[in-house]
Amino acid sequence: MELRQLEHFVVVAEQRHFTRAAELLSISQSGLSASIRALERTLQTPLFTRSTRHVQLTEAGRALLVEGRRTLASAAAAREAVAAVQGLLRGTLTVGTEQYVGDIDLPALLARFRAAHPGVAVVLRQQGSGCLLDDLATGQLDIAFVATAPCTVEGVELRPVATESMVMMCHPGHHLAGRECVGLRELADETFVDLQRAWGARAVNDQAFAVAGVERKVALEVNDVDTLRELVSHGLGIALTPAPLARRLPAVALPYGDIEDWQVSIATPAGDGASLAARALIDLLPRRHARHEHRVVDGLVDGPIASASPA
């Protein structure tokens, strides 16, 4: 099995289309088909079921996709390690992020990284934390900025870098707008606006209500914080969000212990799996973020633990 064949397979598997995959790989469709057939002969099993319109993975293909991504990521890391010995940092850094990551200025951070390492191409993907963690575990991302409840994704470590309290955000005319504090049980009959389930703040909210044994009605699900805030500002529901997102709208505190703080973490492959480029990006974080330590116990973050080094 050749790495080139494995790369061809992964692109076809992700695109579910030979023509699009050939265009992305800058090879002929016939050459791509021949490469896949050679790989199938080597493995002695079909990897795809093909029709005139669709390409689907077989069970063997699905198994190979997981390991294939990891193998290609390991090969890329090996190339980077050799380049680093030569004083170079080359390759691609694929970064994932939620839409809101607290006071981390990700565009500025990526600009500093590009200036410091012009030989590294930067790719950015914005998704919910659940999707980002899955992509990181399968080698599709090098590093991700996520906001999560405790992580149980195998092979991923979290480094907490920012924490904010959750508040109830509502319309100024809402009957709870003048309150200083409101408990989750008082919100049982309210209509909620919330992010979709893959996003970190939604996971924090769902977990809090489940622990409290309180059912809630999420009538409006959105995929970005600006739309969420607009819906609340028009009185279509209330929302539980990190405190800074409630700007220009009433923000009512929640009792201590009712809901976990919203926490941003840097997610990387576990152990020594982080690429050199990912480590270089972490090194460029402002010291208030970069000096957080982290500990992983049975797949769960046990932290954050502030460093004792001086500011």
Legacy VTK file of the C-alpha trace (Angstrom):
# vtk DataFile Version 3.0
C-alpha trace
ASCII
DATASET POLYDATA
POINTS 311 float
0.000 0.000 0.000
1.355 3.410 -0.986
0.678 6.708 0.771
-0.323 8.177 -2.587
-3.034 5.528 -2.973
-4.202 6.129 0.570
-4.462 9.875 -0.071
-6.494 9.204 -3.221
-8.810 6.900 -1.297
-9.419 9.422 1.511
-10.274 12.236 -0.918
-12.726 10.040 -2.851
-14.270 8.865 0.434
-14.740 12.436 1.631
-16.087 13.753 -1.683
-18.202 10.652 -2.489
-17.463 11.522 -6.118
-14.586 10.492 -8.400
-14.741 13.554 -10.669
-14.615 16.068 -7.817
-11.867 14.076 -6.098
-9.789 13.994 -9.294
-10.141 17.773 -9.634
-9.008 18.324 -6.039
-6.052 15.996 -6.511
-5.166 17.496 -9.915
-5.039 14.089 -11.610
-7.108 12.472 -14.349
-10.249 10.585 -13.383
-8.930 7.474 -15.106
-5.672 7.709 -13.140
-7.604 8.090 -9.895
-9.819 5.092 -10.694
-6.742 3.010 -11.480
-5.152 4.006 -8.163
-8.266 2.970 -6.205
-8.518 -0.343 -8.066
-4.864 -1.080 -7.285
-5.500 -0.354 -3.589
-8.532 -2.656 -3.601
-6.443 -5.413 -5.182
-3.776 -4.962 -2.514
-6.364 -5.205 0.271
-8.332 -7.905 -1.574
-11.681 -6.219 -0.909
-13.913 -3.547 -2.508
-13.709 -0.163 -0.767
-16.579 1.543 -2.615
-19.922 0.647 -4.128
-20.298 2.632 -7.335
-23.352 3.743 -9.307
-23.865 6.315 -12.044
-24.653 8.986 -9.456
-23.268 7.917 -6.088
-20.130 6.507 -4.514
-20.597 4.868 -1.134
-18.087 3.310 1.242
-18.264 -0.401 1.940
-17.797 -1.628 5.502
-14.114 -2.220 4.710
-13.909 1.271 3.239
-15.330 2.850 6.388
-12.764 1.015 8.497
-9.922 2.096 6.207
-11.054 5.725 6.220
-10.528 6.075 9.974
-7.063 4.529 9.924
-6.179 6.109 6.590
-6.693 9.596 7.942
-4.540 8.803 10.952
-1.810 7.313 8.774
-1.698 10.352 6.497
-1.607 12.663 9.534
1.289 10.657 10.985
3.147 10.794 7.678
2.680 14.564 7.543
3.968 14.859 11.121
7.047 12.810 10.179
7.803 15.131 7.272
7.387 18.136 9.555
9.777 16.619 12.105
12.495 16.185 9.477
11.940 19.733 8.232
12.175 21.048 11.804
15.586 19.399 12.256
16.647 21.324 9.172
15.413 24.550 10.761
12.249 24.716 8.657
8.535 24.494 9.436
6.592 23.352 6.398
3.286 21.778 5.497
-0.279 22.658 6.443
-1.876 23.657 9.743
-5.580 22.842 9.790
-7.352 24.762 12.561
-10.918 24.272 13.783
-12.863 26.761 15.846
-16.247 27.556 17.293
-17.714 30.893 16.262
-17.072 32.470 19.662
-13.956 31.565 21.664
-13.964 34.167 24.415
-11.158 36.708 24.475
-8.903 34.694 22.171
-8.307 36.842 19.065
-7.985 33.995 16.606
-7.562 36.116 13.428
-4.694 38.019 15.070
-3.182 34.758 16.330
-3.275 33.199 12.860
-1.770 36.347 11.349
1.140 36.161 13.804
1.593 32.486 12.990
1.657 33.113 9.232
4.206 35.914 9.676
6.410 33.686 11.842
6.062 30.569 9.671
5.448 31.587 6.041
6.204 28.048 4.837
3.071 26.670 6.531
-0.306 26.943 4.792
-3.150 27.714 7.215
-6.585 26.134 6.715
-9.499 27.207 8.960
-12.814 25.403 9.572
-15.649 26.755 11.726
-18.017 24.194 13.291
-19.573 23.198 16.582
-17.280 21.644 19.179
-18.734 18.150 18.824
-17.862 18.050 15.119
-14.447 19.611 15.738
-13.498 16.997 18.324
-14.546 14.161 16.014
-12.523 15.646 13.142
-9.508 16.091 15.402
-9.684 12.481 16.568
-9.740 11.227 12.967
-6.817 13.373 11.847
-8.792 15.928 9.822
-7.689 18.784 12.117
-4.345 19.570 13.733
-5.742 21.769 16.498
-9.138 23.144 17.523
-10.511 25.859 19.784
-13.541 24.275 21.394
-16.118 25.057 24.070
-17.310 21.875 25.648
-18.636 19.938 28.538
-15.965 17.386 29.634
-14.470 15.665 26.597
-14.896 11.913 26.212
-13.510 11.657 22.656
-10.721 9.078 22.652
-7.302 10.352 21.647
-7.974 14.038 22.357
-6.496 16.261 25.064
-7.855 19.633 26.166
-5.899 22.621 27.435
-8.333 25.069 29.125
-7.568 28.674 28.159
-10.645 30.778 29.013
-13.656 30.538 31.323
-16.791 32.681 31.475
-19.977 32.482 33.509
-23.314 31.707 31.866
-26.196 34.173 32.134
-29.813 34.342 31.055
-30.224 36.804 28.176
-33.678 38.200 27.458
-35.669 41.012 25.861
-35.809 44.241 27.953
-39.568 43.803 28.302
-39.366 40.221 29.536
-40.870 39.631 32.987
-37.484 38.418 34.325
-35.441 41.308 32.910
-35.265 43.167 36.222
-34.142 40.211 38.292
-30.615 39.949 39.698
-30.666 36.135 39.726
-32.924 33.378 38.420
-32.809 29.595 38.974
-33.197 26.982 36.254
-36.443 25.639 37.735
-38.040 29.074 37.242
-37.305 28.805 33.510
-39.213 25.549 32.922
-42.100 27.236 31.108
-39.991 29.650 29.070
-39.364 29.445 25.325
-35.649 29.151 24.536
-33.441 30.210 21.689
-30.305 28.082 21.551
-27.495 26.946 19.316
-27.592 23.571 17.608
-26.489 20.530 19.580
-22.928 20.372 18.252
-22.037 23.746 19.797
-20.351 24.026 23.186
-22.783 26.400 24.901
-25.704 24.133 23.950
-23.936 21.180 25.566
-23.469 23.165 28.782
-27.151 24.165 28.805
-28.490 20.680 28.051
-26.324 19.148 30.753
-27.421 21.710 33.358
-31.140 21.147 32.756
-30.680 17.375 32.687
-28.886 17.442 36.055
-31.601 19.708 37.489
-34.326 17.404 36.184
-36.014 20.310 34.404
-37.484 20.020 30.912
-37.168 23.033 28.663
-38.575 24.024 25.289
-35.957 24.974 22.684
-38.198 26.324 19.949
-35.590 28.198 17.909
-32.279 26.534 17.035
-29.629 28.563 15.228
-26.067 28.130 14.069
-24.522 31.482 14.962
-24.502 33.817 17.947
-25.575 36.924 16.027
-28.842 35.323 14.929
-29.388 34.006 18.456
-28.997 37.484 19.890
-31.325 38.998 17.272
-34.082 36.493 18.020
-33.830 37.235 21.737
-33.821 40.993 21.081
-37.156 40.611 19.280
-38.703 38.810 22.240
-38.945 35.397 20.579
-37.363 33.596 23.498
-34.682 33.686 26.168
-31.161 32.248 25.912
-28.440 31.030 28.248
-25.112 32.283 26.932
-21.606 33.219 28.062
-21.902 36.612 29.743
-20.056 38.705 27.090
-22.545 37.658 24.406
-25.411 39.375 26.205
-24.223 42.866 25.282
-26.984 45.473 24.908
-29.539 43.046 26.347
-30.533 42.293 29.964
-28.296 39.593 31.447
-29.617 37.874 34.573
-27.201 35.844 36.709
-27.789 32.165 37.461
-27.243 30.779 40.978
-23.827 29.283 41.635
-23.983 25.552 41.023
-27.023 25.641 38.732
-24.909 25.576 35.583
-21.258 24.963 34.741
-19.072 27.792 33.512
-18.535 27.967 29.760
-14.957 26.974 29.043
-12.803 27.375 25.948
-10.043 24.818 25.472
-7.360 24.103 22.922
-7.884 20.555 21.655
-4.971 18.567 20.255
-4.246 14.876 19.660
-3.365 13.111 22.914
0.172 12.444 24.088
2.821 13.525 21.612
0.349 13.568 18.729
0.221 17.360 18.278
1.995 18.463 15.109
4.954 20.823 15.241
2.851 23.490 13.553
0.109 23.113 16.195
2.691 23.470 18.961
4.110 26.551 17.261
0.618 28.095 17.192
0.139 27.404 20.910
3.517 29.028 21.614
2.200 32.259 20.054
-0.774 32.510 22.427
-0.644 35.414 24.893
0.903 34.270 28.177
-2.382 34.484 30.080
-3.622 31.635 27.855
-0.452 29.737 27.060
0.661 29.182 30.648
-2.464 27.221 31.622
-1.580 23.632 32.357
-3.864 20.694 31.719
-4.370 17.183 32.993
-6.352 14.404 31.349
-7.771 11.571 33.449
-9.743 8.799 31.721
-10.483 11.126 28.814
-11.821 13.932 31.028
-10.152 17.240 31.742
-9.133 17.649 35.375
-8.408 21.373 35.456
-7.705 24.091 34.570
-4.683 24.593 36.814
-3.142 28.036 36.737
0.637 28.066 36.470
2.581 29.430 39.385
4.893 31.372 37.111
4.751 35.154 37.452
2.683 37.199 35.055
LINES 1 312
311 0 1 2 3 4 5 6 7 8 9 10 11 12 13 14 15 16 17 18 19 20 21 22 23 24 25 26 27 28 29 30 31 32 33 34 35 36 37 38 39 40 41 42 43 44 45 46 47 48 49 50 51 52 53 54 55 56 57 58 59 60 61 62 63 64 65 66 67 68 69 70 71 72 73 74 75 76 77 78 79 80 81 82 83 84 85 86 87 88 89 90 91 92 93 94 95 96 97 98 99 100 101 102 103 104 105 106 107 108 109 110 111 112 113 114 115 116 117 118 119 120 121 122 123 124 125 126 127 128 129 130 131 132 133 134 135 136 137 138 139 140 141 142 143 144 145 146 147 148 149 150 151 152 153 154 155 156 157 158 159 160 161 162 163 164 165 166 167 168 169 170 171 172 173 174 175 176 177 178 179 180 181 182 183 184 185 186 187 188 189 190 191 192 193 194 195 196 197 198 199 200 201 202 203 204 205 206 207 208 209 210 211 212 213 214 215 216 217 218 219 220 221 222 223 224 225 226 227 228 229 230 231 232 233 234 235 236 237 238 239 240 241 242 243 244 245 246 247 248 249 250 251 252 253 254 255 256 257 258 259 260 261 262 263 264 265 266 267 268 269 270 271 272 273 274 275 276 277 278 279 280 281 282 283 284 285 286 287 288 289 290 291 292 293 294 295 296 297 298 299 300 301 302 303 304 305 306 307 308 309 310
